[in-house]
């Protein structure tokens, strides 16, 4: 059984995630706060952890490192409605394996949960001992989201909160260099 911890303060959204992911073979546990999440990690030792970045009064960026220490083999996916390259970089540096933006469909979420770790697919902020620039990290993040959307530019642009033409220009600029 695949154990999943969902850290989400929106109870209705969390219940929707629990129902959806239970249908796909996940045994789900829900936590609404950082302290509940840390306790659930120790008690349930989940294989997968889905963190909403912004809870009512706190951010889950603060618990990525302790969660990673408590559950070193767990796949941690950060979910946010407030996406930015800076928070994506921070999340990955702190130990998250993936970073997704709301809204998202079940298939995108399942793909992120079932992917290999970010360090295995070179999405970390450091590659072969070299620190990546902000542009390189952004490029890798765009590629990751594009892959999760099966190459669909419009869906990727929506997920990145970016106009489709802006995304196309970024992709064209990088391929012509």
JOURUR-V496602 format. One record per residue. N is the residue number from 1. SS is DSSP state (hx for helix, st for strand, lp for the rest). PHI is phi as a letter, one per 40 degrees, with the letter a starting at -180 (999 if undefined). OMEGA is omega in degrees with one decimal (none if undefined). Layout:
{{N,SS,PHI,OMEGA} {N,SS,PHI,OMEGA}}
This chain:
{{1,lp,999,178.9} {2,st,c,-179.2} {3,st,c,-177.3} {4,st,b,173.1} {5,st,b,177.8} {6,st,b,178.3} {7,st,b,-173.1} {8,lp,a,-179.7} {9,lp,c,175.7} {10,lp,c,-172.5} {11,hx,c,-179.8} {12,hx,c,178.3} {13,hx,c,179.1} {14,hx,c,178.6} {15,hx,c,176.0} {16,hx,c,177.4} {17,hx,c,179.6} {18,hx,d,-179.9} {19,hx,c,-178.5} {20,hx,c,-173.7} {21,hx,c,174.0} {22,hx,c,177.7} {23,lp,c,-178.9} {24,lp,b,171.9} {25,lp,g,179.1} {26,st,c,171.9} {27,st,c,-169.4} {28,st,c,172.7} {29,st,b,-177.2} {30,st,b,174.1} {31,st,b,-177.7} {32,lp,b,-178.1} {33,lp,b,177.3} {34,hx,c,-178.3} {35,hx,c,176.0} {36,hx,c,-179.5} {37,hx,c,179.3} {38,hx,c,177.6} {39,hx,c,179.5} {40,hx,c,177.3} {41,hx,c,-179.7} {42,hx,c,-176.3} {43,hx,c,-170.1} {44,hx,b,-178.0} {45,lp,f,-176.9} {46,lp,c,174.8} {47,lp,c,-176.4} {48,st,b,179.2} {49,st,b,178.2} {50,st,b,-176.5} {51,st,b,168.6} {52,st,c,-173.1} {53,lp,c,-174.9} {54,st,b,173.7} {55,lp,c,-174.4} {56,lp,d,-176.0} {57,lp,b,-174.1} {58,lp,a,176.2} {59,st,b,179.2} {60,hx,c,174.1} {61,hx,d,-178.7} {62,hx,c,-176.4} {63,hx,b,-179.0} {64,hx,d,-178.3} {65,hx,c,177.8} {66,hx,c,177.3} {67,hx,c,179.2} {68,hx,c,178.5} {69,hx,c,-179.0} {70,hx,c,-177.1} {71,lp,b,-171.9} {72,lp,c,-178.7} {73,lp,c,-179.6} {74,lp,c,174.3} {75,st,c,-177.8} {76,st,b,178.8} {77,st,b,177.9} {78,st,c,-178.6} {79,st,b,-176.5} {80,st,a,171.2} {81,lp,c,-176.8} {82,lp,b,-173.5} {83,lp,c,171.3} {84,lp,a,178.3} {85,hx,c,-178.8} {86,hx,c,179.9} {87,hx,c,176.3} {88,hx,c,179.1} {89,hx,c,179.1} {90,hx,d,-177.9} {91,hx,c,-179.2} {92,hx,c,178.7} {93,hx,c,-178.8} {94,hx,c,177.0} {95,lp,h,176.1} {96,lp,c,-180.0} {97,lp,c,-177.4} {98,st,a,-175.8} {99,st,a,-178.1} {100,st,b,178.6} {101,st,b,175.1} {102,lp,c,-8.5} {103,lp,c,176.9} {104,lp,a,-179.8} {105,lp,c,-176.8} {106,hx,c,-177.6} {107,hx,c,177.3} {108,hx,c,179.2} {109,hx,c,178.8} {110,hx,c,178.6} {111,hx,c,179.9} {112,hx,c,-180.0} {113,hx,c,-175.3} {114,hx,c,177.3} {115,lp,c,171.5} {116,lp,c,-177.0} {117,lp,c,-179.0} {118,hx,d,-178.6} {119,hx,c,178.1} {120,hx,c,-177.1} {121,lp,b,173.9} {122,lp,f,174.7} {123,lp,b,178.7} {124,lp,c,-177.9} {125,lp,c,179.4} {126,st,b,179.2} {127,st,b,179.1} {128,lp,f,176.9} {129,lp,g,179.7} {130,st,c,176.4} {131,st,c,-179.3} {132,lp,c,175.6} {133,lp,c,177.9} {134,hx,c,179.2} {135,hx,c,179.4} {136,hx,c,178.0} {137,hx,c,177.6} {138,hx,c,179.9} {139,hx,d,-179.9} {140,hx,c,178.7} {141,hx,c,177.4} {142,hx,d,179.9} {143,hx,c,179.5} {144,hx,c,-179.5} {145,hx,c,177.3} {146,hx,c,177.9} {147,hx,c,179.7} {148,hx,c,179.1} {149,lp,c,178.3} {150,lp,f,176.6} {151,lp,g,-178.8} {152,lp,c,-176.5} {153,hx,c,-177.4} {154,hx,c,179.6} {155,hx,c,179.1} {156,hx,c,179.2} {157,hx,c,177.8} {158,hx,c,-178.1} {159,hx,c,179.7} {160,lp,c,-177.3} {161,lp,f,-174.9} {162,lp,b,175.5} {163,lp,c,-177.7} {164,hx,d,-179.4} {165,hx,c,177.2} {166,hx,c,178.0} {167,hx,c,179.4} {168,hx,c,178.1} {169,hx,c,179.1} {170,hx,c,179.5} {171,hx,c,-180.0} {172,hx,c,-179.7} {173,hx,d,-177.6} {174,hx,c,-177.5} {175,hx,c,-179.9} {176,hx,c,179.9} {177,lp,c,none}}
